Amino acid sequence: MKKKFDCVEMKHKAALKIRKEIKELGANRELEYWKKAHQQLIMRKRRLLKAHK
């Protein structure tokens, strides 16, 4: 049986994408990357909560 959605595969693909994006960044630039990602996540959560209400 073939799964329609494999969450482990999705997680691995996302982790590989991130590793490729940050592999040559210095510590400060990597920290900026994660801060930006965190802010984007907060904004997405707020939009989803607002849409749910």
N, C-alpha and C positions, 0 to 999 in steps of 0.2 A: 504494500500500500504506500503510495506517495503522499506525503503531507502537502497540504496546500500552503502552509505557512510554518516555517521552522525558525523559532525565535533564537535558538542557539546559533544557527547559521547567520541570521541577521546581526546578532551581537558580534560575531567574529568579523563579518564584513565591515561593520562600523568601526571596530577597533583597528582593523588594518588601514582603513581610510585615515583615521586620526594619526596613527603611527607615521604614515606617509607624509601627512601635513606638517607634523612637528619634528620629524627626524633630524632636520638640520638647524633647528632653532636653538639659540642659546637659552640659558635658564630664564633670563628676563623676558625674552620674547615668548617662551613657552608659558610663562606665568600670565602674560597678557592674553595669550590664546585661551587659556582656561577661564580667566576672568570674563572675557567676551562671551564665551560659551555659556557661562553661568548666568550672565545678564540676559542673554537670549532665552534661556530656559525660564527664567523668572517672568519675562515678558510673555512668553507663550502660555505659561500657566495662568497668568492674569487674564489673557484673552479667552482662554478656555473656560475659566471660572465665570467670567462675565457673560459669555455666550450661553452658559448652562443655566444662568439665573432667569 
